[in-house]
Amino acid sequence: MIFFDLGGVVCRFLPQQRLDALGTACDLSADQVKDVLYTSGLIERWDLGRDSAAAIHRTVADRLGYPGSLAELQELWCRAFEPDLQVLHLIDGLRPLRTALLSDNDPLLLAALPQVFPEVGSRFDSLLFSCRFGATKPDPRVFTRALDAMGCAPAEALFVDDKAANVAAARRLGIASLRFSDAAGLSAALDGLRRGPATAETG
């Protein structure tokens, strides 16, 4: 069982693109959008699953003056991500192993991902988002609940993330973990795993 982080691993994470698009749609600057969504703590709240996708849409409409539909906001929300085709190709080569996304993200993105990025969502057996667990990485509850969701033990799992704190947290629970830097490094690390335990970073 292999768990992959979304932003920074499976997809490049480009939050400025979301901020710019929202600013254009709402006739605001990207910095104003950032203050409303990030500085205020809304993004953190949503990543913890404290509002539904519909409630997020209502809040963005109320706080930013967003004029579009829920479906339009979902498409715009996904602009913060750009699939890494090389990583997706590596994931294809892992079958028949089971794979899952394990991401700190909100219900709006969870609902949007299969429609906006089917090439991402369709490659995984499950999409495990922090909004389902009420906690974000590196909180150990994220990892234990992900393991429970997939019915596997720590020793049966591998976790790939770009953040050192998340990798360290997973390792403390007995989950073999790799810190991602690029597709080439991940490929080499996965090859190394087939020969024995991997503890090095991927780049």
C-alpha positions as CSV (number, residue, x, y, z in Angstrom):
1,M,0.0,0.0,0.0
2,I,1.5,3.3,-1.1
3,F,0.2,6.7,0.1
4,F,1.1,9.8,-2.0
5,D,0.8,13.4,-1.1
6,L,-1.0,15.5,-3.7
7,G,0.5,19.0,-3.8
8,G,4.2,18.9,-4.3
9,V,4.3,15.2,-5.3
10,V,1.6,14.0,-7.6
11,C,0.8,17.6,-8.7
12,R,2.9,20.7,-8.7
13,F,1.4,23.1,-6.1
14,L,0.9,26.6,-7.5
15,P,-1.3,28.5,-5.1
16,Q,-0.7,31.8,-6.7
17,Q,-2.6,30.7,-9.8
18,R,-5.7,30.1,-7.6
19,L,-5.3,33.5,-5.9
20,D,-4.8,35.3,-9.2
21,A,-7.9,33.6,-10.8
22,L,-10.1,34.4,-7.7
23,G,-8.8,38.0,-7.7
24,T,-9.7,38.4,-11.3
25,A,-13.2,36.9,-10.8
26,C,-13.9,39.0,-7.7
27,D,-12.2,42.2,-8.9
28,L,-9.7,42.0,-6.0
29,S,-6.0,41.8,-5.8
30,A,-4.4,38.4,-5.1
31,D,-3.1,39.7,-1.8
32,Q,-6.7,40.6,-0.7
33,V,-7.9,37.1,-1.6
34,K,-5.0,35.6,0.3
35,D,-5.8,37.6,3.4
36,V,-9.5,36.5,3.3
37,L,-8.7,32.8,2.7
38,Y,-5.4,32.2,4.4
39,T,-4.6,34.9,6.9
40,S,-8.1,34.6,8.4
41,G,-7.7,30.8,8.9
42,L,-10.4,29.8,6.5
43,I,-8.2,27.4,4.5
44,E,-7.1,25.7,7.7
45,R,-10.7,25.4,8.8
46,W,-11.7,23.9,5.5
47,D,-8.8,21.5,5.4
48,L,-10.0,20.2,8.8
49,G,-13.4,19.5,7.2
50,R,-15.4,22.0,9.2
51,D,-17.5,23.1,6.2
52,S,-19.0,21.3,3.2
53,A,-18.1,22.2,-0.4
54,A,-21.4,24.1,-0.7
55,A,-20.6,26.0,2.5
56,I,-17.2,26.9,1.2
57,H,-18.8,28.2,-2.0
58,R,-21.2,30.4,0.0
59,T,-18.4,31.8,2.1
60,V,-16.3,32.6,-0.9
61,A,-19.3,34.4,-2.4
62,D,-20.0,36.3,0.8
63,R,-16.5,37.2,1.7
64,L,-15.0,37.8,-1.7
65,G,-18.0,38.6,-3.8
66,Y,-17.4,35.6,-6.0
67,P,-20.1,35.6,-8.7
68,G,-19.7,32.1,-10.2
69,S,-21.4,28.7,-9.5
70,L,-20.1,26.0,-7.3
71,A,-18.9,24.0,-10.4
72,E,-17.1,27.1,-11.7
73,L,-15.4,27.6,-8.3
74,Q,-14.3,24.0,-8.2
75,E,-12.6,24.4,-11.6
76,L,-10.9,27.6,-10.4
77,W,-9.9,26.0,-7.1
78,C,-8.0,23.3,-9.0
79,R,-5.9,25.8,-10.7
80,A,-3.5,25.6,-7.8
81,F,-2.5,22.2,-9.0
82,E,-0.7,21.0,-12.1
83,P,-0.4,17.2,-12.6
84,D,3.2,15.8,-12.8
85,L,2.9,13.4,-15.8
86,Q,6.2,11.8,-14.9
87,V,5.0,10.9,-11.4
88,L,1.7,9.7,-12.7
89,H,3.6,7.4,-15.1
90,L,5.6,6.0,-12.1
91,I,2.3,5.4,-10.3
92,D,1.0,3.4,-13.3
93,G,4.0,1.1,-13.0
94,L,3.2,0.3,-9.3
95,R,0.2,-1.9,-10.1
96,P,-1.0,-4.3,-8.7
97,L,0.0,-2.5,-5.5
98,R,-2.8,-0.4,-4.0
99,T,-2.3,3.4,-4.0
100,A,-4.1,6.3,-2.3
101,L,-3.8,10.1,-2.2
102,L,-3.2,11.4,1.3
103,S,-3.6,15.1,1.2
104,D,-4.2,18.1,3.4
105,N,-7.1,19.6,1.5
106,D,-10.8,20.6,1.7
107,P,-14.1,19.2,0.6
108,L,-14.3,21.5,-2.4
109,L,-11.1,20.1,-3.9
110,L,-12.1,16.5,-2.9
111,A,-15.3,16.9,-4.9
112,A,-13.6,18.6,-7.8
113,L,-10.6,16.5,-8.4
114,P,-12.2,13.5,-10.2
115,Q,-14.0,15.8,-12.6
116,V,-11.3,18.4,-13.2
117,F,-8.3,16.1,-13.1
118,P,-9.6,12.6,-14.0
119,E,-6.1,11.6,-15.0
120,V,-5.1,12.0,-11.3
121,G,-8.2,10.8,-9.5
122,S,-8.6,7.6,-11.6
123,R,-5.1,6.4,-10.8
124,F,-5.8,5.9,-7.1
125,D,-7.8,3.3,-5.1
126,S,-8.9,6.0,-2.7
127,L,-8.7,9.8,-2.2
128,L,-7.9,10.4,1.5
129,F,-8.2,14.0,2.4
130,S,-7.6,15.7,5.8
131,C,-11.2,17.0,5.6
132,R,-12.3,13.4,6.1
133,F,-10.1,12.9,9.2
134,G,-10.5,16.2,11.1
135,A,-6.7,16.6,11.2
136,T,-3.8,17.6,9.0
137,K,-0.3,16.2,8.6
138,P,1.9,15.8,10.6
139,D,-0.7,14.9,13.2
140,P,-0.4,11.2,13.7
141,R,-4.2,10.8,13.5
142,V,-4.0,11.4,9.8
143,F,-1.8,8.4,9.2
144,T,-3.6,6.1,11.6
145,R,-6.9,7.0,10.1
146,A,-5.6,6.5,6.6
147,L,-4.2,3.1,7.5
148,D,-7.6,2.2,9.0
149,A,-9.4,3.4,5.9
150,M,-7.3,1.2,3.7
151,G,-7.2,-1.8,6.1
152,C,-3.4,-2.1,6.3
153,A,-0.8,-2.1,9.1
154,P,2.1,0.5,9.3
155,A,4.6,-2.2,8.2
156,E,2.5,-2.8,5.0
157,A,2.6,0.9,3.9
158,L,4.8,3.4,2.2
159,F,4.3,7.1,2.4
160,V,5.6,9.7,-0.1
161,D,5.6,13.4,0.8
162,D,7.6,16.5,0.0
163,K,7.7,17.8,3.6
164,A,10.3,16.6,6.0
165,A,8.0,17.0,9.0
166,N,5.3,14.7,7.4
167,V,7.9,12.1,6.5
168,A,9.3,12.1,10.0
169,A,5.8,11.8,11.5
170,A,5.0,8.8,9.4
171,R,8.3,7.1,10.2
172,R,7.6,7.5,13.9
173,L,4.5,5.3,13.4
174,G,6.5,2.6,11.7
175,I,5.5,3.6,8.1
176,A,8.3,3.4,5.6
177,S,8.5,6.9,4.1
178,L,10.2,8.8,1.3
179,R,10.8,12.5,1.0
180,F,10.0,13.6,-2.6
181,S,12.0,16.1,-4.6
182,D,11.4,15.0,-8.2
183,A,10.2,12.1,-10.4
184,A,13.7,10.9,-11.1
185,G,14.6,10.6,-7.5
186,L,11.3,8.9,-6.7
187,S,11.9,6.4,-9.4
188,A,15.4,5.6,-8.0
189,A,14.0,5.4,-4.4
190,L,11.2,3.0,-5.5
191,D,13.8,0.8,-7.2
192,G,15.8,0.9,-4.0
193,L,12.8,-0.2,-2.0
194,R,12.5,-3.3,-4.0
195,R,16.1,-4.2,-2.9
196,G,15.5,-3.3,0.8
197,P,14.3,-0.7,3.3
198,A,14.5,2.9,2.1
199,T,15.3,5.7,4.5
200,A,16.9,8.3,2.1
201,E,15.3,11.3,0.6
202,T,14.4,11.1,-3.1
203,G,16.6,13.8,-4.3
